[in-house]
Amino acid sequence: MAHYVIHASRLLGYRAPAPEYVPLAGAARIAAWLAEARANGPSAWLNTNAASAVRVAMAAKEMGLDISGSLFRCGGEPLTPGKEKVIEDSGCRVVCHYSMGEIGRIGIACAKAQAVDDVHVLSDKIAVIRHAKPMTPKNEVLVNFYTTLLATPPKLMLNVESGDHGVLERRSCGCVWDRLGYNLHFHTIRSYEKLTSEGMNFLGSGLIQLVEEVLPEHFGGYPTDYQFVEVEEDGLPKVELVVSPRVGKVSESDIVTVVLQYLDRIHGQAGHYGDPWREAKTLRVTRQEPYATGSSKVLALHVPQLKSP
């Protein structure tokens, strides 16, 4: 796509710069570019995923760069309040669209959002129905199923489960998308994936709040500095909590205590729900940078790929 844009711009007499690869560790270069744009004219617009946006905002703060006024348009992973706070603390704005690999764009960012990830569902392209999916004996989520029979998206879809859930509601917000007739909103978008070990279930939404809000509030760092990893050791399930070295010196036992107390609290069983992990010593802390996906996302839960025999 980028090559088409470059060739088209040159045909029109403009010299658009070619894309340049920047690794995860190069967030400071992007921050410096945003600061240069800020100093020389209109602030820039950066299209990236939420985790990379956080890295750039962190780099700008650490280097004392002014990137205020920059607009981050995120996608590819949940844009959460924790990530939003880091980005807005650098003086920037952040919005997100909602897409699916099979059919592309599903939702457009609301200009008068009630949640950080509030989008208008493109109801002329996609139809949505919901179905309850049990997660635990006492908890279920309403999962979205999508249908599109249009010839323009890459694929036809008939009641395809997305793996996502959230708040789906009709609301008149008054923004331009609402005036165009798109009044179906979707926000607080999460995956229903869960961490399961020693008979305990930890839903994705709970993981995100723990990783992006609870742990940084207790021990410092940013939303992308913590990550859970499912591992197996001698046939026994274990859970690693990866903590970035940038967090500094922290007590591993204190971290484990905070995690287990959080488990107890969200399940309404103070002092009991986390007992299987306490007794089996399932949770351990590892000091390293969290794992990133091939598209530079840092997810709250990382599941290593199985090695081929």
Secondary structure, DSSP 8 states (H G I E B T S, - for coil): -HHHHHHHHHHTT----------GGGHHHHHHHHHHHHHHSS--EEEEEHHHHHHHHHHHHHHT---TT-EEEEESS---HHHHHHHHHTT-EEEE-EEETTTEEEEEE-TT-SSTT-EEE-TTT-EEEEEEEEEETTEEEEEEEEEE--SSSSS-EEEEEEEEEEEEEE----SHHHHTT--EEEEEEEE--EEEETTEEEEHHHHHHIIIIIHHHHH---GGGEEEEEEEETTEEEEEEEE-GGG-S--HHHHHHHHHHHHHHHTT-TTTTTHHHHHHT-EEEEES-----TTS---SEE-------
